[in-house]
Structure formats: C-alpha cells, structure tokens
Amino acid sequence: MMNKFLVAVKRAGVAILALLTIGVLPAAAQTMATPARQAVLLDASTGSVLFEKDADTPFPPASMSKLMTVYLAFDAIKQGELALDDEVVVSDETWREWNNRGSTMFLRARDVVTVADLLRGIIVLSGNDACVVLAEHMAGSHELFVDWLNAKAVEIGLTGSVFKNANGWPAEGHVMSARDLATLSHRLSTDFEDLYPMFGEREFLYKNFESNRYNRNPLLGRFPGADGLKTGHTEESGYGLAASAERDGRRLILVVGGLSSTSERTRESQRLLQYGFRNFSHYPLFRAGETVDYAEVWLGEALTVPMVIGEDLAITMSRRQRAEMKVSVEYMNPVPAPIARGQRVGDIVVELRGREPMRLPLVAGQAVEEVGGFGKIGAAFEYLLFGSAGADIPN
C-alpha cells in the first residue's frame, strides 16, 4: 500500500529503499512537564511511550502493587486452578493482624467469602486484609505467595520490582517502577479480557459496610473511556495511580506516582491521558503478509522475489510535532538462489530520532529455485551486462 513512496538506491551490495518521512514526537524531544515524581504514558496498541519521567527508578508503589496479587489470581482462574465461586474462610490470625490496618474490606474472623468477593475487595475497596486472605488461600501462606509474586514478576518481564507482601503495606525494599506498573497494567487488560472489567466497577458493598463502598479510582465515571486500574498512597510514596482508558479501540496506559494530594492526582491523570489522546494517533504502515518490496535474485529461475512482512507494523505518532522518520528495507543485493518460501531475505528498519531503531524481518513470499547447467552461465552473463538479468523490478 505504501510502495508508491519507495525509491530504490543501491550501494555496496545493499539495497535501501527510503519511505516518505512522517511526523513523530521523539522521546528525546518531550515538551511536557508533570509534578509527578514518576510517570509513564504509553499506547498499548503499539507499545509506544508517549511520555515518561523517571520511569525506571523503583519506588514504594503502595496499593498499586495489589495489581500483582490480582494478576496471580486472574492467572490461576484462567488456568483452572482457582474459581470465582471458591469459598475462603478468614482465619483468626489474619483478622487480628489486618483488622482495620490501612484500607480494608472489613473482613471478620471466620467469615466465609468467595474469591470473587475477595477480588472486588482488592480492586474496588483496596482491602489489605482481602489481599492476605486470598494469598493464604492460594499458596497456603502469605510468605510463599510473596515468593510467587516475585517469580511471576520475573516471568512477565518486570525488571524493577521486588515484593515483600501481597498488599503494598510499607516494607523495606518493597518497590516497583512506573514502567513495570504500566507493563503489568497492560498485561492485565490483554491477558484476562473476561476478568478485566472488574477494574471498571465503581462500587462494591460487603456486608453493608457503607464506610468503604466506592472505588477510589478518580477517573471512573469522570474521564471518558477510563476503565481501571488502581490507586496507591503512603506518606513516603505520595499519591499514585495506575490508569487505563480506551477510546475508539485505542488504549492508553498511564502510571503516575509521588503526587501531593488526591486532587492533584485526579487533575494530573486526566491531563496526561487527554494529552495522549489529543496529540497522538495510531498509523499503520504495513499489514502482516503485505509485500514491502521485491529483491533481485542471483542465478534463480525467477528474476525477483517478493519481500513480505510477517506482522503488522504500526507506529503511534504526534499530530503536532513533525520530525524525521526513516523506514528502510535492507537486503544483500542480489539474493542468491535457491530461496525457500518464508526464508528471511532482509529487514525493514524504522528509525526515529532519539529512539532505538525498530527492526523487523522480511521473508520470501515465494520459493525460487536455482537455475542449472548452461542456464546458470547465461543468467550470470546477462546479469553482468544488464543488471537484474535484464528485467525491471516489479512495482
């Protein structure tokens, strides 16, 4: 679809095709500022980071770390190891330790509560008690569940997170980075599409405890498209939020930390998400299976081979600021036969100023057999005289 913009250039045996430049906002040229100590805003559909501030420095995440406990529970439900209607008994010991300790679901000793209610007690009510009760039910002990949290964090690629408990209660060394929280938030929305809507529930009443009924997420019902995820607050960490909003099939993930008040958290979260939706758009460049270009073939029964991209290529770009973006195709010119269908024959490279280049493989769209006997000699002679065996590359 983009081939009308391609211009072939041959140099040092490598063919490079330059694509029409398209505007982007490079990460290095951010003009936004935020009072948050940590922040990251990303477009979930492309993984593009639209804004970041100290996103990789671990900090105490407070109740936002409850997202990891929810992830383990959702994963166990998906694997059939846990069910929403499983009943759990609250132990006397857990009740004594967590009764009215910080935010609570108001569980009572020997209450029989379902896993579904415990999850809502965590997601909607931010119950520290609910986290520990669920952890003990799943792993047999809170301590073992914490080991599970840390193992799962490594498995899903969280590089700046260490868990000391299941609920984010202040503990030395219990930390997460804003980028890890964004990654985790994204995984929750994509790995568990049937369970994720719990994060959008605005209230949950457990045994008529009216004093803790409403979801603390300040964006639900206020910011169009907001459907999750979790607030957090301690004196050390300040006010934070892991948030998600979807509009017209496009999801943005935002994490902020270190804000000074609930009102500042609300204003700043709305402002940054609005900035992302207003100033950036999603641009598809190539679709999976599309022929990006044709490579010349050396001593083959076909003169060229289509170079096909194996996955969709799309980039989130700024609507306001324009800067150079270069998309190129690199391959050895010509490609020697024989060539198998699906064989990697080159790369498509996307270069954005201030960012690491993105490189995706291009594969042969068809097989090309090697010519034999006198045909090989004739083809080689023709290529030396005319180039491309006397034929033009298809457009």
Disulfide bonds with the S-S distance in Angstrom:
none
